[in-house]
Amino acid sequence: MDGALVYSPLRNADPLFREEKAFLTASSVVCGVELKWLDFLEAESYLETRFKKIDFLYFYDEDLYLEDLAVRLGIPTFNTPDNYLPAHDLGAFYKRMKDNDLPCPAFYASPNLGKYPLSRNFESLSVSLKDAGVFYPFCLRRKEEVAVYKPSLCLTPIEFNGELMELGSTPFVAEEHLKGPSLLALAIGERCYGVLEKKDGAYVRSRYDDRFVRHMVVSALRASQRQAGLFLLQSDGRTPLLSGMSSSLNLALFQCVYQSDPGEAFFAHLCKKAKKAVPYYYVTSTEIKANRNKKKEKV
């Protein structure tokens, strides 16, 4: 099969990404996949000229325009636009976990209030946080220009109000503060490949790596409607809670710790899903439109 992985060109300077790239390329060879790596800058022209020959496409990093283009060209695409939000919007992630009865920190998500500064609504926000089960101290995560949530710890109402004055009307998520270790868990399809935590600057197998937590992570992946996911968890002396997910993966890290084959499992899973996919073409070619209609008749 011919597959392609799309990634951000900003990763090229990262030596860890180069290791991941080499690991995934070797894994694809074992699974019989002719793998092509495409950065955002070269992906558009490649997809438009080679879309008939690509059996599947996976977004290692996400770009809504390119993902929409791939779907319209009828390429079996994983990490699609419909599933973009949970990895980039913490409020959307928590809501999806809560809707699926999966454990996550108590949280409150505030929308963008436009011209009304959040500090003017301090009293009503405080009441809303308490109603959501969020109490001091809590973490306030705000979106920066790079679309990454940057946490601030609010121990008192004065600190909270000070943060609100800096925020203006920017959306934020407030969540209960957990003092325990941060964990990483990798899931592919219906299997969790382990739970890690950082000790002395290196990732090791976590003491929380058990059957219950692995099942929870697989359930979170299913709820997110993804083929693979790297989940963030945090504990406070109790069962770890789901606290986010990454849009990218680091399969080599888990292979190094567990001596398993998550890379091979990853491509085997994508090949299996791609064979079952029924793509619909939205481009203007008469030939492609006819092909699309034939596939619709089969469904």
BELCOR-V471605 format. One record per pair of residues at least 6 apart in sequence whose C-alpha atoms are under 8 Angstrom apart, sorted by the first residue. I is the first residue (numbers start at 1). GAP is how many residues later the second one is. D is the distance in Angstrom with one decimal. If there is no record, write none. Layout:
I,GAP,D / I,GAP,D
This chain:
1,31,6.6 / 1,32,4.9 / 1,33,6.1 / 1,53,7.9 / 1,54,6.0 / 1,270,7.5 / 2,31,5.7 / 2,32,4.8 / 2,33,6.1 / 2,34,7.8 / 2,51,6.9 / 2,52,5.3 / 2,53,5.2 / 2,54,7.0 / 3,30,6.3 / 3,31,6.0 / 3,32,4.9 / 3,33,6.2 / 3,51,5.8 / 3,52,5.7 / 3,53,5.0 / 3,54,5.8 / 3,55,7.9 / 4,31,5.5 / 4,32,4.5 / 4,33,5.7 / 4,34,6.9 / 4,50,7.2 / 4,52,6.6 / 4,53,4.9 / 4,54,6.4 / 5,30,7.5 / 5,31,6.4 / 5,32,5.1 / 5,33,6.1 / 5,52,5.9 / 5,53,4.9 / 5,54,5.7 / 5,55,6.2 / 6,31,6.1 / 6,32,4.8 / 6,33,5.5 / 6,34,6.7 / 6,37,7.0 / 6,51,7.5 / 6,52,6.3 / 6,53,4.8 / 6,54,5.6 / 6,55,6.5 / 6,56,7.9 / 7,30,7.7 / 7,31,6.4 / 7,32,4.9 / 7,33,6.2 / 7,52,6.4 / 7,53,5.2 / 7,54,4.7 / 7,55,7.3 / 8,31,5.5 / 8,32,5.6 / 8,53,5.9 / 8,54,8.0 / 9,30,5.4 / 9,31,6.5 / 9,32,7.4 / 11,6,6.4 / 12,6,7.2 / 19,233,7.6 / 20,230,6.6 / 20,231,7.1 / 20,232,5.7 / 23,229,6.3 / 23,240,7.3 / 24,227,7.9 / 24,228,7.9 / 24,239,5.8 / 25,10,6.7 / 27,236,5.2 / 27,237,4.9 / 27,240,7.4 / 28,6,7.1 / 28,7,6.5 / 28,235,7.5 / 28,236,6.5 / 28,239,6.1 / 29,6,7.9 / 30,234,6.9 / 31,233,6.3 / 31,236,6.6 / 31,237,6.3 / 33,234,7.7 / 40,23,7.8 / 40,26,7.9 / 43,23,7.6 / 44,22,6.6 / 44,25,8.0 / 47,23,7.0 / 47,26,8.0 / 48,25,7.6 / 51,19,8.0 / 51,22,6.5 / 51,23,7.7 / 51,24,6.6 / 52,23,7.8 / 54,21,6.7 / 55,20,6.8 / 55,21,6.7 / 55,219,6.7 / 56,19,6.0 / 56,20,4.8 / 56,21,5.9 / 56,22,7.9 / 56,214,7.4 / 56,215,7.5 / 56,218,5.9 / 57,13,7.9 / 57,18,6.8 / 57,19,6.2 / 57,20,4.9 / 57,21,6.3 / 58,19,6.0 / 58,20,5.0 / 58,21,6.6 / 59,8,7.8 / 59,18,8.0 / 59,19,6.6 / 59,20,6.0 / 59,189,8.0 / 60,187,7.1 / 60,188,5.1 / 60,189,6.8 / 61,186,6.1 / 61,187,5.5 / 62,17,7.4 / 62,22,7.5 / 62,185,6.9 / 64,17,5.9 / 64,20,7.8 / 67,10,7.5 / 67,13,6.0 / 67,14,6.2 / 68,12,7.6 / 68,13,6.6 / 70,6,7.9 / 70,7,6.7 / 71,6,6.5 / 71,9,7.9 / 71,208,7.7 / 71,209,7.7 / 71,210,7.7 / 72,208,7.1 / 72,209,5.5 / 72,210,4.8 / 72,211,6.6 / 73,207,7.5 / 73,208,5.1 / 73,209,6.0 / 73,210,6.2 / 74,205,4.6 / 74,206,5.0 / 74,207,4.5 / 74,208,7.3 / 75,204,6.3 / 76,198,5.8 / 76,201,6.2 / 76,202,7.7 / 76,203,6.2 / 78,148,7.1 / 78,149,6.7 / 79,147,6.1 / 79,148,7.4 / 83,141,6.7 / 83,142,6.6 / 83,143,7.1 / 85,7,6.4 / 85,8,7.3 / 86,6,5.3 / 86,7,4.2 / 86,10,7.6 / 86,138,6.9 / 86,158,8.0 / 86,159,7.3 / 87,6,6.8 / 87,157,7.1 / 87,158,5.3 / 87,159,5.5 / 87,160,5.3 / 88,59,7.2 / 88,60,7.4 / 88,158,7.8 / 88,159,7.4 / 90,59,7.7 / 90,83,7.1 / 90,154,6.5 / 91,17,7.7 / 91,18,5.5 / 91,82,6.1 / 93,151,6.6 / 93,152,7.9 / 94,10,6.7 / 94,13,7.5 / 94,149,7.5 / 94,150,7.6 / 96,127,7.0 / 96,128,7.4 / 97,6,7.0 / 97,7,6.9 / 97,123,6.8 / 97,126,7.2 / 97,145,8.0 / 98,6,7.1 / 100,123,6.7 / 102,114,7.2 / 102,117,7.8 / 102,118,7.1 / 102,140,7.8 / 103,138,5.4 / 103,139,6.2 / 104,137,4.6 / 104,138,4.7 / 104,139,6.1 / 105,70,6.2 / 105,71,5.9 / 105,136,6.2 / 105,137,7.2 / 105,138,6.8 / 106,26,6.8 / 106,27,5.8 / 106,28,5.7 / 106,69,5.6 / 106,70,5.5 / 107,22,7.6 / 107,25,6.4 / 107,26,7.3 / 107,27,6.1 / 107,66,6.8 / 107,67,5.5 / 107,68,4.2 / 107,69,6.5 / 108,20,7.6 / 108,21,5.9 / 108,24,6.1 / 108,26,7.2 / 108,65,5.7 / 108,66,5.2 / 108,67,6.5 / 109,62,7.5 / 109,63,6.0 / 109,64,4.4 / 109,65,6.5 / 110,61,5.4 / 110,62,5.4 / 110,63,6.2 / 111,59,7.5 / 111,60,4.8 / 111,61,7.1 / 112,57,5.4 / 112,58,5.3 / 112,59,4.7 / 113,56,5.3 / 113,57,7.4 / 113,58,7.8 / 114,55,5.9 / 115,54,7.0 / 116,52,7.9 / 116,53,6.5 / 117,47,7.9 / 117,48,7.3 / 117,51,4.8 / 117,52,5.0 / 118,46,5.6 / 118,47,6.9 / 118,49,7.3 / 118,50,5.9 / 118,51,5.5 / 119,42,6.1 / 119,45,5.2 / 119,46,5.3 / 119,49,7.4 / 122,39,6.7 / 122,42,7.9 / 129,6,7.1 / 129,45,7.7 / 134,40,7.4 / 134,41,6.3 / 134,42,5.5 / 135,41,6.7 / 136,18,6.9 / 136,19,5.6 / 136,20,6.5 / 136,40,7.8 / 137,16,7.0 / 137,17,5.5 / 137,18,4.3 / 137,19,6.9 / 137,39,7.1 / 137,40,6.1 / 138,15,5.9 / 138,16,5.5 / 138,17,6.7 / 138,36,6.6 / 138,37,5.7 / 138,38,4.7 / 138,39,4.6 / 139,12,6.0 / 139,13,5.5 / 139,14,4.6 / 139,15,6.0 / 139,35,5.6 / 139,36,5.3 / 139,37,6.2 / 139,38,5.6 / 140,11,5.4 / 140,12,5.1 / 140,13,6.2 / 140,14,6.9 / 140,32,6.8 / 140,33,5.9 / 140,34,4.5 / 140,35,6.6 / 141,8,5.3 / 141,9,5.2 / 141,10,4.3 / 141,11,6.3 / 141,31,5.6 / 141,32,5.2 / 141,33,6.2 / 142,6,8.0 / 142,7,5.2 / 142,8,5.6 / 142,9,6.7 / 142,25,7.7 / 142,28,7.3 / 142,29,6.6 / 142,30,4.6 / 142,31,6.6 / 143,6,4.8 / 143,7,6.6 / 143,27,7.3 / 143,28,7.0 / 143,29,6.7 / 144,6,7.2 / 153,24,7.8 / 154,6,5.3 / 178,56,6.9 / 178,57,6.5 / 178,58,5.3 / 179,56,7.2 / 179,57,5.4 / 180,54,6.2 / 180,55,4.6 / 180,56,4.2 / 180,57,6.5 / 181,16,7.0 / 181,17,7.8 / 181,53,5.8 / 181,54,5.9 / 181,55,7.5 / 182,15,6.3 / 182,16,7.5 / 182,50,7.0 / 182,51,5.9 / 182,52,4.7 / 182,53,7.0 / 183,12,6.7 / 183,13,5.5 / 183,14,4.7 / 183,15,7.4 / 183,23,7.5 / 183,49,5.7 / 183,50,4.9 / 183,51,5.9 / 184,11,5.6 / 184,12,5.1 / 184,13,6.4 / 184,46,6.7 / 184,47,5.7 / 184,48,5.0 / 184,49,6.3 / 185,7,7.2 / 185,8,7.2 / 185,9,5.7 / 185,10,4.4 / 185,11,6.3 / 185,29,7.9 / 185,32,7.1 / 185,45,5.7 / 185,46,5.1 / 185,47,6.6 / 185,48,7.6 / 186,6,5.7 / 186,7,5.4 / 186,8,6.1 / 186,9,7.0 / 186,31,7.8 / 186,42,7.6 / 186,43,5.9 / 186,44,4.7 / 186,45,6.3 / 186,65,7.7 / 186,68,7.7 / 187,6,5.9 / 187,7,8.0 / 187,30,6.7 / 187,31,5.9 / 187,34,6.8 / 187,41,5.6 / 187,42,5.5 / 187,43,6.6 / 187,44,7.9 / 188,30,7.8 / 188,39,6.0 / 188,40,4.3 / 188,41,6.7 / 188,74,7.8 / 188,77,7.5 / 188,78,6.3 / 188,81,7.7 / 189,29,7.5 / 189,32,7.8 / 189,33,8.0 / 189,38,5.4 / 189,39,6.2 / 189,80,6.8 / 190,28,6.0 / 191,23,7.8 / 191,27,6.2 / 192,22,5.4 / 192,23,7.3 / 192,25,6.7 / 192,26,6.0 / 193,21,8.0 / 193,61,7.1 / 193,69,6.9 / 194,11,7.4 / 194,15,6.5 / 194,20,7.1 / 194,60,7.1 / 194,64,7.5 / 195,10,6.1 / 195,11,5.7 / 195,13,7.1 / 195,14,5.1 / 195,19,7.6 / 196,7,6.0 / 196,8,5.4 / 196,9,4.6 / 196,10,4.7 / 196,13,7.5 / 197,6,5.4 / 197,7,5.7 / 197,8,6.4 / 197,9,5.1 / 198,6,6.2 / 203,54,7.8 / 204,53,6.5 / 205,52,6.9 / 205,53,7.9 / 208,31,7.8 / 208,32,7.5 / 213,26,7.8 / 213,27,7.5 / 217,14,7.2 / 221,6,7.5 / 221,7,6.9 / 221,8,6.3 / 227,42,7.9 / 227,43,7.5 / 228,38,7.6 / 229,16,6.9 / 229,17,6.9 / 229,18,7.2 / 229,19,7.6 / 229,20,6.7 / 230,15,5.7 / 230,16,5.4 / 230,17,7.5 / 230,18,7.2 / 230,19,5.8 / 230,20,7.6 / 231,11,7.3 / 231,12,7.7 / 231,13,6.0 / 231,14,4.2 / 231,15,6.3 / 232,10,6.1 / 232,11,5.4 / 232,12,5.0 / 232,13,5.5 / 232,14,7.5 / 233,7,5.9 / 233,8,5.3 / 233,9,4.5 / 233,10,5.0 / 233,11,7.0 / 234,6,5.1 / 234,7,5.4 / 234,8,6.7 / 234,9,6.5 / 235,6,6.2 / 251,11,6.1 / 251,12,6.1 / 252,10,7.9 / 252,11,7.4 / 254,6,7.5 / 254,8,7.4 / 255,6,6.1 / 255,7,6.4 / 255,8,7.9 / 278,17,6.9 / 279,13,7.6 / 279,16,7.8 / 280,12,5.3 / 280,15,7.5 / 280,16,7.8 / 281,7,6.4 / 281,8,6.5 / 281,10,7.9 / 281,11,5.6 / 282,7,7.3 / 283,6,7.4
